[in-house]
Amino acid sequence: MKKNKYFAKKCKIAGIEFDSIAESEFYLLLKNNKNVKVIQLQPEYQIIDEYMVECSRCNGTGKILNKRTGNLNQCTLCKGAGSRTKRGAIYTADFRVIYSDGHEEVIDVKGGRESKDFTLRRKLFEIETGRELKIARKTKQGWENK
């Protein structure tokens, strides 16, 4: 089994597999909260749309010189278009919670350190959705919400 790079241990509760023990404990906390109406696990958000770039192999011409024959051939990387579509980026939060009063929160649970790219992903999420990403951090005293 592949080891998690953040040393998190997968956990299974009520038939649901969580990426960490902290995430499963927070799920139980949400499940027992009477104000919580809906809990969505692992919601995905498009934080960068797909985009076009000039093909680096043919420099945007769509043609490449065949060194063997001397002919101009269609670039196989961009299929002769001169540009290529690159995939965007998707951010997967831990929970999307809808409360009985109708307000909604997107929550990311942190049991340990944040990854190097988390700050950027968080900012991109907030720019794209116009919502604040809530961070639930497990401490020795309990749960801290930021």
C-alpha positions, 0 to 999 in steps of 0.5 A: 500500500502506498504511504500518504505523503502527509502521514495521514491514515485512511479511516472508514466510518459507516462505510465511508472511507476518509483520507484521514482520521481527523477528516472522519472525526470532523464528519462525525461532528457534522453528522451529530450537529442538529443544525446541519441539513446536508453534508456533501463529501469531496465536492469538486470546484473548477478553479482554473478553466481549460486554456489554449497555448501556442504549440511549443514543437511547431512554434504555432505554425502547425507544421514541422520540417521533416529532417529526413525528407525535407518536407513540411509535415503536420505537427503531431502534438497540436494536430496542425492547429498551431495551438493546444488546449491545456487542462484546467485545475480542479480543487476538491474540498473535504466537505460542503455543508448546508445548514438548516437556516440555508447558509452554506460552507465549504470546509477543508479539514487539516489534521497537520501541516498545510501542503505547499500549494494549499495557500494558492489553491485556497486563493484560487477557490475563493476568487473563482467561487466568491466564497471563503474556504473554511479551515477546520484544524484539529488541535489538542483542545478540540477543533479550531475554525478559521 
